[in-house]
Amino acid sequence: MSLTVNGLEQAPVPAQPGPAPVLHLRDSSGVPYYLKTHYWWAYVHPRAVRFFERQWLANLILWGNYARLRDAALGELGESLPGRTLQVACVYGDLTCRLSERAAAGHGTVDVIDVLPVQLDNLRRKLPADAPVRTLRMDSTHLAAPDGRYDRALVFFLLHEQPSHDRERTLDEVVRVVRPGGTIVIVDYARPRWWHPLRYLWRPLLAALEPFALDLWRREVADLLRGARAIRHLRKKSYFGGLYQKVVATRAGGGPA
């Protein structure tokens, strides 16, 4: 049974594994409350999707670093991707098209999950008809996939948009569904170095428009992953004066490090 308050359901999402369900606010269609409240202007409204789906605009938002960060993430996965690849959440720009080309080169497949149908529809329009990609409506905090299903996973600028409990559940789920020895690549914001002018100019804008982003200035993504016994190897690289980070993790159980 779930409670409904002002059109929102407080839906229990069972942890896998875990001793008790986690309680999240979702509307009756399963869309998180925080998305509808804080990100309607960027991801939820159809006009927002049409506006932001521009390569040059995605690059501008990342201060000219879109291609650099995209290529850094894809480079960790490899030129040819056999087996199953998971992308957690849709991304504006050509990231998924480039990822699908690498999967096709390796005769592999890509599953892209997102909780918003409008984002999945937008991605389908971008992909070639023969792209080896499935678009699946799914909540990143409760992935409907068995343990170890994927050979690798990519999380590109999602975590800064999530409140802390959703962020931690997402990471737990990504680790769970990647096979032992598989690779997890995360690219997102981080705290820039003291001398970086955007440390002072960008902070109030992030606080106003993306209220959870500054969490990643205060707590490292790598630290969240270090607590997982299922992680064997972890490394981090910073970009653009520390404003962006790439974290690469190897799932434990795939042989010696």
C-alpha positions as CSV (number, residue, x, y, z in Angstrom):
1,M,0.0,0.0,0.0
2,S,1.2,3.5,-0.7
3,L,0.2,6.9,0.5
4,T,-0.9,9.6,-2.0
5,V,-0.4,13.3,-1.0
6,N,-1.1,16.1,-3.4
7,G,-0.9,13.7,-6.3
8,L,2.4,12.2,-5.2
9,E,2.9,8.6,-4.1
10,Q,5.3,7.7,-1.4
11,A,6.4,4.5,-3.1
12,P,8.6,1.9,-1.3
13,V,11.6,0.9,-3.5
14,P,13.0,-2.3,-2.1
15,A,16.8,-2.4,-1.7
16,Q,18.6,-5.2,-3.4
17,P,20.1,-6.4,-1.2
18,G,19.1,-4.5,2.0
19,P,17.2,-5.0,5.2
20,A,14.4,-2.5,4.6
21,P,12.7,-0.6,1.7
22,V,13.8,2.9,0.9
23,L,11.0,5.5,0.8
24,H,10.9,7.8,-2.2
25,L,8.4,10.4,-3.4
26,R,7.1,9.5,-6.8
27,D,4.0,10.6,-8.7
28,S,1.5,8.1,-9.9
29,S,3.5,7.5,-13.1
30,G,6.8,6.9,-11.2
31,V,8.5,10.2,-11.9
32,P,10.5,11.4,-8.9
33,Y,9.2,14.5,-7.2
34,Y,12.6,16.2,-7.3
35,L,12.7,16.0,-11.1
36,K,9.3,17.6,-11.4
37,T,10.1,20.3,-8.9
38,H,13.6,21.3,-9.7
39,Y,14.3,20.1,-13.3
40,W,11.0,20.6,-15.2
41,W,12.7,23.4,-17.1
42,A,15.6,21.2,-18.3
43,Y,14.3,17.7,-18.7
44,V,10.6,17.2,-18.1
45,H,8.7,19.7,-20.3
46,P,8.7,18.8,-24.0
47,R,9.7,22.4,-24.9
48,A,12.7,22.1,-22.6
49,V,13.8,19.0,-24.4
50,R,13.5,20.6,-27.8
51,F,15.4,23.6,-26.5
52,F,18.3,21.8,-24.8
53,E,18.8,19.2,-27.5
54,R,21.5,21.1,-29.3
55,Q,25.1,20.0,-29.4
56,W,26.5,23.5,-29.1
57,L,24.3,24.3,-26.1
58,A,25.3,21.2,-24.2
59,N,28.9,22.2,-24.9
60,L,28.3,25.7,-23.8
61,I,26.8,24.5,-20.5
62,L,29.9,22.5,-19.9
63,W,32.1,25.5,-20.7
64,G,33.3,24.0,-23.9
65,N,34.2,20.7,-22.4
66,Y,31.5,18.4,-23.8
67,A,33.6,16.7,-26.4
68,R,36.6,16.3,-24.0
69,L,34.5,14.8,-21.3
70,R,32.5,12.6,-23.7
71,D,35.7,11.2,-25.3
72,A,37.3,10.7,-21.9
73,A,34.3,8.6,-20.8
74,L,34.2,6.6,-24.0
75,G,37.9,6.1,-24.0
76,E,37.7,4.2,-20.7
77,L,35.1,1.8,-22.2
78,G,37.1,1.1,-25.4
79,E,36.8,1.5,-29.1
80,S,34.9,-1.8,-29.6
81,L,32.3,-2.9,-27.0
82,P,31.2,-6.5,-27.1
83,G,28.5,-7.8,-24.7
84,R,26.1,-5.5,-22.8
85,T,26.6,-1.9,-22.0
86,L,24.4,0.2,-19.7
87,Q,23.9,3.9,-19.9
88,V,22.2,5.3,-16.9
89,A,20.0,8.2,-17.9
90,C,19.6,10.0,-21.3
91,V,22.1,12.7,-22.2
92,Y,21.7,15.7,-24.5
93,G,24.2,15.8,-27.3
94,D,25.8,12.9,-29.3
95,L,27.2,10.8,-26.4
96,T,24.8,7.9,-26.9
97,C,25.2,7.9,-30.7
98,R,29.0,7.6,-30.2
99,L,28.5,4.9,-27.6
100,S,26.2,2.9,-29.9
101,E,28.8,3.1,-32.7
102,R,31.4,1.4,-30.4
103,A,28.8,-1.2,-29.4
104,A,28.1,-1.9,-33.1
105,A,31.8,-2.3,-33.8
106,G,32.0,-5.0,-31.1
107,H,28.7,-6.6,-32.0
108,G,27.4,-5.6,-28.6
109,T,24.3,-3.9,-27.4
110,V,23.5,-0.8,-25.3
111,D,20.6,-0.4,-22.8
112,V,19.8,3.2,-22.0
113,I,17.5,3.7,-19.0
114,D,15.6,6.8,-18.0
115,V,12.6,7.5,-15.8
116,L,11.2,10.1,-18.2
117,P,9.4,8.9,-21.3
118,V,10.0,12.3,-23.0
119,Q,13.8,11.8,-22.7
120,L,13.6,8.3,-24.1
121,D,11.5,9.5,-27.0
122,N,14.0,12.3,-27.7
123,L,16.9,9.7,-27.7
124,R,15.1,7.4,-30.2
125,R,14.8,10.3,-32.6
126,K,18.6,10.9,-32.5
127,L,19.6,7.3,-33.0
128,P,20.0,5.6,-36.4
129,A,17.3,3.0,-37.1
130,D,19.9,0.2,-36.9
131,A,21.6,1.3,-33.7
132,P,22.1,-1.6,-31.3
133,V,20.3,0.3,-28.5
134,R,17.3,-0.4,-26.3
135,T,15.6,2.4,-24.6
136,L,14.1,1.3,-21.3
137,R,11.9,3.2,-18.9
138,M,13.4,2.5,-15.5
139,D,14.3,4.2,-12.3
140,S,18.0,4.4,-11.6
141,T,17.4,3.7,-7.9
142,H,15.7,0.4,-8.7
143,L,17.1,-1.2,-11.8
144,A,14.9,-4.1,-13.1
145,A,17.9,-6.2,-14.1
146,P,19.6,-9.2,-12.6
147,D,22.9,-9.0,-10.7
148,G,25.9,-8.9,-13.1
149,R,23.9,-8.4,-16.3
150,Y,26.1,-5.8,-17.8
151,D,29.8,-5.8,-18.8
152,R,30.1,-2.1,-18.3
153,A,28.1,1.0,-17.2
154,L,28.3,4.7,-17.9
155,V,26.8,7.4,-15.7
156,F,27.3,10.8,-17.4
157,F,26.3,14.0,-15.5
158,L,23.4,12.3,-13.6
159,L,24.6,12.1,-10.0
160,H,24.7,15.9,-9.4
161,E,21.0,16.1,-10.2
162,Q,20.0,13.7,-7.5
163,P,19.3,14.1,-3.8
164,S,21.8,12.2,-1.7
165,H,19.6,9.1,-1.0
166,D,18.8,8.7,-4.7
167,R,22.4,9.2,-5.6
168,E,23.6,6.5,-3.2
169,R,20.9,4.1,-4.3
170,T,21.8,4.7,-8.0
171,L,25.4,3.9,-7.3
172,D,24.5,0.8,-5.4
173,E,22.3,-0.4,-8.3
174,V,24.9,0.3,-10.9
175,V,27.5,-1.7,-9.0
176,R,25.0,-4.5,-8.5
177,V,24.1,-4.9,-12.2
178,V,27.7,-4.8,-13.5
179,R,29.4,-8.2,-13.7
180,P,32.6,-9.0,-11.7
181,G,35.5,-7.5,-13.5
182,G,33.3,-5.1,-15.4
183,T,33.9,-1.3,-15.7
184,I,31.9,1.6,-14.3
185,V,32.6,5.1,-15.6
186,I,31.2,8.2,-13.9
187,V,31.6,11.7,-15.2
188,D,30.2,14.6,-13.3
189,Y,30.9,17.9,-11.4
190,A,33.4,18.2,-8.7
191,R,34.8,21.0,-6.5
192,P,37.1,23.2,-8.6
193,R,40.5,24.3,-7.2
194,W,40.7,27.4,-5.1
195,W,42.1,29.5,-7.9
196,H,39.4,28.6,-10.4
197,P,37.2,31.7,-11.0
198,L,34.1,29.4,-11.6
199,R,34.5,28.2,-8.0
200,Y,33.0,31.5,-7.0
201,L,31.0,32.5,-10.1
202,W,29.4,29.1,-10.8
203,R,28.5,28.2,-7.2
204,P,25.5,30.5,-6.8
205,L,24.1,29.5,-10.2
206,L,24.4,25.8,-9.4
207,A,22.8,26.4,-6.0
208,A,19.8,28.2,-7.6
209,L,19.3,25.9,-10.6
210,E,20.7,22.5,-9.5
211,P,20.2,22.4,-5.8
212,F,21.9,19.0,-5.3
213,A,25.0,19.6,-7.4
214,L,27.0,21.2,-4.7
215,D,26.8,17.9,-2.8
216,L,29.6,16.7,-5.2
217,W,31.7,19.6,-4.0
218,R,31.4,18.4,-0.5
219,R,31.6,14.7,-0.9
220,E,33.6,12.8,-3.5
221,V,31.9,10.3,-5.8
222,A,35.0,8.1,-5.3
223,D,34.3,8.1,-1.5
224,L,30.8,6.9,-2.1
225,L,32.1,4.0,-4.1
226,R,34.9,3.2,-1.8
227,G,32.4,2.0,0.8
228,A,31.2,-0.7,-1.6
229,R,32.9,-4.0,-1.0
230,A,32.0,-4.9,-4.6
231,I,34.5,-2.4,-5.9
232,R,38.1,-3.7,-6.5
233,H,39.9,-0.8,-8.1
234,L,39.1,2.9,-8.2
235,R,40.8,5.9,-9.8
236,K,39.8,9.5,-10.5
237,K,41.0,12.2,-12.9
238,S,40.1,15.9,-12.8
239,Y,39.3,18.2,-15.7
240,F,39.1,21.9,-16.3
241,G,40.7,23.0,-13.0
242,G,38.8,20.4,-11.0
243,L,35.3,21.5,-12.0
244,Y,34.7,18.1,-13.6
245,Q,35.7,14.6,-12.6
246,K,36.0,11.2,-14.1
247,V,35.8,8.2,-11.8
248,V,36.6,4.7,-13.1
249,A,35.8,1.7,-11.0
250,T,36.3,-2.1,-11.5
251,R,33.7,-4.5,-10.1
252,A,35.3,-6.9,-7.7
253,G,35.4,-10.7,-8.4
254,G,36.9,-10.7,-11.9
255,G,40.3,-12.0,-11.0
256,P,43.5,-10.3,-9.7
257,A,43.8,-6.6,-9.9
